[in-house]
Amino acid sequence: MGIDPNFERNLERTGEEHDVDVWGPVEPPEKLGVRGTHVAVDFDICLADGACLEDCPVDVFEWVDTPGHPESDRKANPTDEDQCIDCMLCVDVCPVDAIDVDPGRENRI
């Protein structure tokens, strides 16, 4: 099962980390929630294969360390989601459907 495309309605915004909105619940290191709003990454299912970092033409993502998480010790954080051009390449290449891009969600809190 991939990221919930309605996470902003189904989860509570719990704060910000690495300049990105965090949607929870968050209980590190096992449960890290969803990061981002316009470009959202479900950290709980992200495998950190790097396809989104490699394919993004505007460098939206950067690695952040997530030591102790059961899926991977790092995640693709949408740090520069404001640069997103809605090409959907990251969505298409994610092997576990951990990424959702929705320009209608931008700046909605």
Protein Blocks (a to p, Z undefined) as FASTA:
>chain_A
ZZdfklmmmpccfbdeehiacddddddfkbgbjedjklccdfklogolommmmmmmnlma
ccdddehiakbgcdcddfklmlpgolommmmmmmnlpaccdfklgopZZ
